[in-house]
């Protein structure tokens, strides 16, 4: 069974930092790009970032560009999202998702259950 | 522009056909996807590559795409189909930068 499990969510003060992790299992991790998607409380889904299967290419949504950094360790089947300069509007459930194909154009087909980040003083 | 527009809500009676639209320039040149999200759960892929259905998704789910508009159709909607539905595509802008894009979501009520 293909599975993604996020961790690292916490309550953090504005301006603070946090590192989220995503552990994958049940598939060949380094065959696929991985996306981060977030959902603020009571709102819709927002695409955050993607990293290519080899970690070479990374892309970010406009609202997080320059503050968040995605990385992966294919030896550990793990993905990371470093969140810096956090703001109240970053409060959300953060999901990692496995790309459906080798390219990121093929969407997400396996999702984790999410980890909650709350930015509050 | 990089926006996908969906109606906020759609309501049908059980057994009726529900149609949810998604419009935006990005849909014209990129593969479209649809995700279902039930309350308190992670999203679930119900349509990929504009019109293909993953294994395990009931046949009553179908989709089409024409130009800048995509449509998710649930033929004979069931109470268990209630939830939020999001369209999505992955696009490259004029500068070559990639981004994913979700519609605002449509709340489907089957009552």
Interface residues (C-beta under 8 A of the other chain):
Chain A: X35 X37 X44 X45 X46 X47 X50 X57 X59 X61 X62 X95 X100 X104 X105 X106 X107 X108 X109 X111 X112 X113 X114
Chain B: X30 X31 X33 X35 X37 X42 X43 X44 X45 X48 X49 X54 X84 X86 X88 X90 X97 X98 X99 X100 X101 X102 X103 X104 X105
